[in-house]
Amino acid sequence: MEFSFHNPTGIEFGKGKIKEIANLIPKDKKVLVVYGGGSVKNNGAYDQVVEALSGHEWLEFGGVEPNPTVETMNKAVELVKAEGVNYILAVGGGSVIDGCKYLAAASLYDGDGWDFLDGTAQVQQALPLAVVLTLAATGSESNNLTVVSRKSTDEKRMYFSDHSYPQFAVLDPSFMGTLSDRQLGNGLVDAFVHISEQYLTKTNDLLVNDGYAETLYKGLVTLASRWEERRTLWWQENLMHICNQALNFQLANGVCQDWSTHIIGHELTAFYGLDHARSLAVILPHLIREMIDEKQDKLAQFGKNVFGIENDNEAIIEKIEEVFESVGVPTKLTAYEIDGKVVENVQNAFKSHGYLEIGENGTVTLDKVEKIINRSIAA
């Protein structure tokens, strides 16, 4: 058991916490408020931000799309540079936050910001960033991971940087009241897979990590089983809290991680526009089946401690699928309009990006990726 862990993001959790922005963002900062398609103006978040920033100089940038693109965010970079902005406030979900992480770094970089995504350059500095979270799913509000797409080349890439941690994040579950069932279901599945990427690998002796992961799993299973209560505050509070804890990387301390489900899923999103969580749901169960020889020990622990199932790998995997399906998220690719080139497209992207041996053991090869995708199609 050996690890280093540092997470500098402050958390302000609860209804009405946006008012804390007034004191947490220095008055001498010129703030750019960034949001997505405008839902923040319907759920009350925008109005509360405006009130909280009444003592600040600020301007706004809207229109960040789901799976944010560099094409859109580079327009915000131009605005930041032209107006002398020196503080970014992301108001929205994971897409807005990831876009703003890119924005904060690219605004202080002389080259093409895509350099951070393709590994040409490392982030050396970034503007300070804060978050008002309105959609629970990705955990991006308190981690150092950035995921951004490039529309012109159908790519979705990611990078890590300690410069990308938000200074603070406001988590107000009351803003989730206007979310669609699709968004709520996606959030639950996203968190489930985030935990799995850090847990469903190899057995270990880390009692805290495994115990906490299993507690988070049980919370999500409970929320799925009480899906009819998804419009209540307690349900939304718990989803927001679990999603945050699922990917602040505390679970990753001292353990090997997988992330092959995400890497495959990113390509499905890049080529076919699948929601992030839905791209994960059509891969995870089938990846476990294909890699069962390597994952069966940890899967057995998971099945026993989370679902109370012993000595039946397939029953455990089917239970995972049942959780996803119960919140309206399909677990097979045939639920979507996917062309016959899906394997070829994903494999070519993997070759281009150098993803030839991924997973916790480096054994998810191009051949395995083909088999996983074909399992999802045949399911």
C-alpha positions in Angstrom: 0.0 0.0 0.0 1.9 3.0 -1.3 0.4 6.2 -2.9 0.3 9.9 -3.0 -3.0 11.8 -3.0 -3.8 15.5 -3.3 -7.1 17.0 -4.2 -7.2 20.8 -3.7 -10.8 21.4 -4.8 -13.0 22.8 -2.1 -16.6 21.5 -2.0 -19.7 23.6 -1.2 -22.6 21.1 -1.0 -26.2 22.0 -0.6 -29.1 24.1 -1.7 -28.4 27.9 -1.9 -24.6 27.5 -1.8 -24.1 29.6 -4.9 -24.1 32.6 -2.7 -20.6 31.6 -1.4 -19.2 32.5 -4.8 -19.3 36.2 -3.8 -16.6 35.6 -1.3 -14.7 32.7 -2.9 -13.9 34.5 -6.1 -11.6 37.6 -5.4 -13.3 40.9 -6.3 -10.3 42.0 -8.4 -10.9 39.1 -10.9 -12.6 39.6 -14.2 -14.8 36.5 -14.5 -16.0 34.6 -17.6 -19.2 32.7 -16.8 -19.4 29.7 -19.2 -22.5 27.5 -19.7 -24.1 25.1 -22.2 -27.3 25.2 -24.1 -29.2 27.5 -21.7 -30.8 25.2 -19.2 -29.0 27.1 -16.4 -31.4 30.0 -17.3 -34.4 27.7 -16.7 -33.3 26.0 -13.5 -32.4 29.2 -11.6 -28.7 28.7 -11.5 -27.9 31.5 -13.9 -29.9 34.1 -11.9 -28.2 33.0 -8.6 -24.8 33.3 -10.3 -25.7 36.8 -11.5 -26.7 37.8 -8.0 -23.6 36.3 -6.4 -21.3 38.1 -8.9 -23.0 41.5 -8.4 -19.8 42.8 -6.9 -17.6 41.5 -9.7 -16.8 42.4 -13.2 -17.9 39.6 -15.5 -19.1 38.5 -18.9 -20.5 35.3 -20.3 -20.0 32.6 -23.0 -22.8 30.1 -23.8 -23.3 27.3 -26.2 -20.9 24.6 -24.9 -22.2 21.4 -26.4 -22.3 17.9 -24.9 -18.9 16.4 -25.5 -17.3 19.9 -25.8 -15.3 20.6 -28.9 -12.1 22.6 -29.3 -13.8 24.4 -32.2 -16.3 25.9 -29.7 -13.9 26.4 -26.8 -11.3 28.1 -29.0 -13.9 30.8 -29.5 -14.0 31.3 -25.8 -10.2 31.4 -25.7 -10.4 34.3 -28.2 -12.8 36.1 -25.9 -10.7 35.5 -22.8 -7.6 37.0 -24.5 -9.5 39.9 -26.0 -11.3 40.9 -22.8 -8.5 40.3 -20.3 -10.4 37.6 -18.4 -8.5 36.1 -15.5 -11.0 33.8 -13.9 -13.3 31.1 -15.3 -16.6 30.0 -13.8 -18.1 26.9 -15.3 -21.9 26.6 -14.7 -23.3 23.2 -15.9 -22.3 19.6 -16.0 -19.2 17.6 -17.0 -19.1 18.9 -20.5 -19.1 22.5 -19.6 -16.5 21.8 -16.9 -14.2 19.8 -19.2 -14.5 22.5 -21.8 -13.5 25.1 -19.2 -10.5 23.1 -18.0 -9.3 23.2 -21.6 -10.2 26.9 -21.8 -8.3 27.8 -18.7 -5.1 26.1 -20.0 -5.4 27.1 -23.7 -5.9 30.7 -22.8 -2.4 30.9 -21.4 -0.8 28.8 -24.2 0.7 30.3 -27.3 0.2 27.2 -29.5 -2.8 25.1 -30.5 -4.6 23.9 -27.3 -5.2 20.5 -29.0 -1.5 19.9 -28.2 -2.6 19.0 -24.7 -5.0 16.4 -26.0 -2.6 14.6 -28.4 0.3 14.7 -26.0 2.4 17.2 -28.0 2.6 19.5 -25.0 1.9 19.4 -21.2 -0.1 22.1 -19.4 2.3 24.4 -17.6 -0.2 26.9 -16.3 -3.9 27.7 -16.3 -6.3 30.4 -15.3 -8.1 29.8 -12.0 -11.4 27.8 -12.4 -14.4 27.4 -10.3 -17.6 25.3 -10.9 -21.3 25.4 -10.3 -22.5 21.9 -10.9 -26.0 21.4 -12.2 -25.8 17.8 -13.5 -24.3 14.9 -11.6 -22.3 12.4 -13.6 -18.7 12.8 -14.4 -17.0 14.0 -11.2 -15.1 16.5 -13.3 -15.9 19.2 -10.7 -13.2 17.9 -8.4 -10.6 16.1 -10.4 -7.7 16.8 -12.8 -9.0 15.1 -15.9 -10.1 16.9 -19.1 -11.9 15.3 -22.0 -12.5 17.2 -25.1 -13.4 16.4 -28.7 -12.3 17.7 -32.1 -15.2 17.7 -34.6 -13.0 18.1 -37.7 -11.3 14.7 -37.1 -13.9 12.8 -35.1 -11.6 12.5 -32.1 -12.3 12.5 -28.4 -9.2 12.6 -26.3 -8.2 13.3 -22.6 -5.4 14.5 -20.5 -4.5 14.9 -16.8 -3.0 18.0 -15.3 -2.7 19.2 -11.7 -3.4 22.7 -13.2 -6.9 21.5 -14.1 -8.3 21.1 -10.6 -11.1 23.6 -9.9 -10.4 25.9 -7.0 -13.8 25.1 -5.6 -17.1 23.5 -6.7 -20.6 24.4 -5.7 -22.8 21.2 -5.7 -26.5 22.2 -5.4 -28.7 19.2 -6.0 -31.8 21.4 -6.3 -30.8 22.3 -9.8 -31.2 18.7 -10.9 -35.0 19.1 -10.7 -35.3 20.1 -14.4 -33.1 17.4 -15.7 -34.6 14.8 -18.0 -34.8 11.1 -17.1 -32.2 10.4 -19.7 -29.7 12.8 -18.0 -30.4 11.3 -14.5 -30.0 7.7 -15.8 -26.8 8.6 -17.6 -25.4 10.1 -14.5 -26.1 7.0 -12.4 -24.5 4.7 -15.1 -21.5 7.1 -15.5 -20.7 6.9 -11.8 -21.1 3.1 -11.8 -18.6 2.7 -14.5 -16.2 5.2 -13.0 -16.1 3.1 -9.8 -15.7 -0.1 -11.9 -12.6 1.3 -13.8 -10.9 1.7 -10.4 -12.4 -1.4 -8.6 -13.1 -4.3 -11.1 -9.5 -5.1 -11.7 -7.4 -7.2 -9.3 -8.0 -8.2 -5.7 -5.9 -6.3 -3.2 -5.5 -5.6 0.5 -6.8 -2.0 0.6 -9.8 -2.3 2.9 -10.7 1.4 2.7 -10.7 1.5 -1.1 -12.7 -1.7 -1.7 -15.1 -0.9 1.2 -15.8 2.6 0.0 -16.2 1.5 -3.6 -18.7 -1.2 -2.6 -20.6 1.4 -0.5 -20.8 3.7 -3.5 -22.0 0.8 -5.7 -24.7 -0.1 -3.1 -25.8 3.5 -3.1 -26.3 3.5 -6.9 -28.1 0.2 -6.8 -30.4 1.6 -4.2 -31.1 4.7 -6.3 -31.8 2.5 -9.4 -34.2 0.3 -7.4 -36.0 3.5 -6.3 -36.0 5.1 -9.7 -39.6 6.1 -9.2 -38.3 8.6 -6.5 -35.8 10.3 -8.9 -37.7 13.6 -8.7 -37.2 13.9 -4.9 -34.4 15.9 -3.4 -33.0 13.0 -1.4 -32.6 10.9 -4.5 -30.8 13.8 -6.4 -28.7 14.7 -3.4 -27.4 11.2 -3.1 -26.7 10.8 -6.8 -24.8 14.1 -6.9 -22.7 13.1 -3.8 -22.0 9.6 -5.2 -21.0 10.9 -8.6 -18.6 13.3 -7.0 -17.0 10.6 -4.9 -16.8 8.1 -7.7 -14.2 10.1 -9.6 -12.3 12.4 -7.3 -9.6 9.6 -7.6 -9.6 8.7 -4.0 -10.7 5.2 -5.0 -7.6 5.0 -7.2 -5.1 5.3 -4.4 -2.7 2.4 -4.5 -4.8 0.2 -6.9 -4.3 -0.7 -10.5 -6.9 0.8 -12.9 -8.5 -0.3 -16.1 -10.2 2.6 -18.2 -10.5 0.4 -21.3 -14.3 0.8 -21.2 -13.8 4.6 -21.3 -11.3 4.5 -24.1 -13.5 2.3 -26.3 -16.6 4.4 -25.3 -14.9 7.6 -26.3 -14.5 6.4 -29.8 -18.1 5.4 -30.0 -19.0 8.9 -29.0 -16.6 10.5 -31.4 -17.9 8.4 -34.4 -21.6 8.0 -33.6 -22.5 10.7 -31.1 -23.5 8.3 -28.3 -24.0 10.0 -24.9 -20.9 9.4 -22.8 -22.7 7.1 -20.3 -24.5 5.2 -23.0 -21.2 4.5 -24.7 -19.9 3.0 -21.5 -23.1 0.9 -20.8 -22.8 -0.9 -24.1 -19.2 -1.9 -23.4 -18.6 -2.6 -19.7 -20.7 -5.8 -19.3 -19.3 -7.3 -22.5 -15.7 -6.3 -21.6 -16.1 -8.1 -18.3 -17.3 -11.2 -20.1 -14.4 -11.1 -22.6 -11.8 -10.5 -19.9 -13.4 -12.8 -17.3 -10.2 -14.8 -16.7 -8.5 -11.7 -15.4 -11.4 -10.2 -13.6 -13.2 -13.1 -12.1 -11.7 -12.9 -8.6 -12.6 -9.3 -8.2 -16.0 -9.9 -9.9 -16.7 -12.6 -7.3 -15.9 -10.2 -4.5 -18.1 -7.5 -6.1 -21.0 -9.9 -6.7 -21.0 -11.2 -3.1 -20.6 -7.8 -1.4 -22.8 -5.7 -3.6 -25.5 -8.1 -5.0 -25.3 -11.0 -2.6 -24.5 -13.4 -5.5 -21.9 -16.1 -5.2 -20.3 -18.5 -7.7 -22.1 -17.2 -10.8 -20.2 -14.8 -13.0 -22.9 -14.5 -15.6 -25.6 -13.7 -13.0 -23.4 -10.9 -11.6 -22.9 -9.4 -15.0 -26.6 -9.7 -15.8 -27.3 -7.8 -12.6 -25.1 -5.0 -13.8 -27.1 -4.9 -17.0 -30.3 -4.9 -15.1 -29.2 -1.8 -13.1 -28.4 0.0 -16.3 -31.5 -1.0 -18.1 -33.7 -0.1 -15.1 -32.8 3.5 -15.5 -33.3 3.5 -19.2 -29.8 3.0 -20.4 -29.3 0.2 -23.0 -26.5 -2.3 -22.7 -26.1 -3.4 -26.4 -25.0 -1.5 -29.5 -28.0 -2.7 -31.5 -30.1 -0.2 -29.5 -28.4 2.5 -31.6 -27.9 3.2 -35.3 -24.3 1.9 -35.7 -22.9 1.1 -39.1 -21.0 -2.0 -40.1 -17.7 -0.2 -39.8 -17.8 0.2 -36.1 -15.0 -2.3 -35.4 -12.9 -0.9 -38.2 -13.4 2.7 -37.0 -12.6 2.0 -33.4 -9.5 -0.1 -34.3 -8.2 2.5 -36.7 -8.6 5.1 -34.0 -6.8 3.0 -31.5 -3.9 2.5 -33.9 -3.7 6.2 -34.5 -3.7 7.0 -30.8 -1.3 4.2 -29.8 -3.9 2.3 -27.8 -2.6 -1.2 -28.6 -2.4 -2.7 -25.1 -4.8 -1.1 -22.6 -6.5 -2.3 -19.4 -5.0 -3.0 -16.0 -2.8 -5.8 -17.4 -2.2 -4.3 -20.9 -4.1 -7.2 -22.4 -7.0 -5.4 -24.0 -5.6 -5.6 -27.5 -7.1 -4.7 -30.9 -8.3 -8.3 -31.1 -10.0 -8.1 -27.7 -11.6 -4.8 -28.7 -13.1 -6.4 -31.8 -14.5 -9.3 -29.7 -15.9 -6.9 -27.0 -17.7 -4.8 -29.6 -19.0 -7.9 -31.4 -20.3 -9.3 -28.1 -22.3 -6.0 -27.6 -23.7 -6.3 -31.1 -24.7 -9.9 -30.7 -26.2 -9.4 -27.2 
